[in-house]
């Protein structure tokens, strides 16, 4: 009877009964031959590393132990075959963990589950399987969306519909403003109010989702998945380069006035007009108006009373508006419309709107408010 050689005996695996056991049972079959894989690691060691990674991983709940070990083993083998230097044991175990997490995420994606929130469905899973991948397309969602759009469109003001239609037709705010014959800032203000109201009505009765990104013209428009991938790439680039500047949160950078908000409010209350402040500080009138509103909010938050604007000087011209003072007061107090919004809508200054509101609130005009 031929005796096995010393080399063969060295690579022969123990009997199956000698395989280690665990409360979860053996996760991987014991290798028949304990051959070297790469970098002086054997198949037995790879199996042990994969089993340890499977049992020590605590963030892939619901994944079968055997599936964990198989995913970790395949990733560890691939890493050993492609590594140029000998990896450490901890590196191999981390590779197994990452492979299990990737497999877990793919499995949840297939079943339409959110990887970040346990038990909640994924955002686009139902939309995909009821439209793109459905055996027969149902017109229900399209009909509901069209009816909702028509109902919301009728509730918007004529100026809001004009702003949305102009931007949709011309692609950019600059071109739309030139076509309408108004300033780009005024069109931007109307567009912002229209979008805010449309978004509020569209998500009425449900939790309003977060915004996907800032405004883009038609040539640079991308879908939501592109924005998500772009955010992921930017986040990884910031992690790799700590000196990378922080991302822009949307819109142009905030302009510096060179003075504090308290000083700006002091100058305005001392008698300097919006146009004078705009010329002195080199910014637009709308920027000055927004900063004044912010300064008043900061002062109100500190407990100071909101000052009553001085009465109109005798002999000054009253700016004609296509609305009564009582209507302005009603929209400001009951509909919570800001002074800047009303000023932009009627092409006047916030101070004029405030004076008209105070006039409507005066005792001699009490009957006009009713």
Number of C-alpha atoms within 10 A of each C-alpha: 3 4 6 10 8 9 8 10 12 12 14 15 17 14 9 11 8 9 14 11 10 10 5 9 10 14 23 18 10 20 16 14 16 17 16 14 15 16 13 10 17 16 19 20 15 22 23 18 21 31 24 17 24 27 15 11 18 9 11 17 9 7 15 12 18 18 16 25 26 20 22 31 28 16 21 23 20 12 17 19 11 9 11 9 9 11 13 8 13 11 12 22 25 18 21 30 27 17 21 26 19 14 18 21 17 14 14 16 15 10 12 18 19 16 18 9 9 10 9 11 16 18 11 9 15 11 13 12 13 14 15 10 10 11 9 9 12 11 9 8 13 11 11 11 12 11 12 13 14 11 13 16 16 10 13 16 12 10 14 23 16 18 26 18 14 20 21 14 12 16 15 16 22 17 15 23 20 13 12 14 10 12 13 16 17 18 26 17 17 22 22 16 16 21 15 12 15 18 14 15 17 16 11 10 8 8 8 12 8 6 6 11 12 9 11 12 13 13 8 7 11 11 8 11 10 11 14 13 11 11 13 12 12 15 14 10 12 15 11 10 10 9 8 11 8 10 10 9 9 9 9 7 8 7 9 10 16 8 9 12 19 16 11 20 19 14 14 16 13 9 10 13 14 21 15 13 18 17 12 10 15 13 15 14 17 20 15 22 20 14 17 19 17 15 19 19 13 14 16 13 10 9 8 11 10 10 9 9 11 9 9 11 7 6 6 7 8 9 10 9 13 6 9 15 21 21 16 21 22 17 15 18 12 9 9 10 14 14 22 20 18 19 19 18 16 14 11 15 19 21 16 17 24 21 17 20 22 18 18 22 17 12 9 9 14 12 11 15 15 8
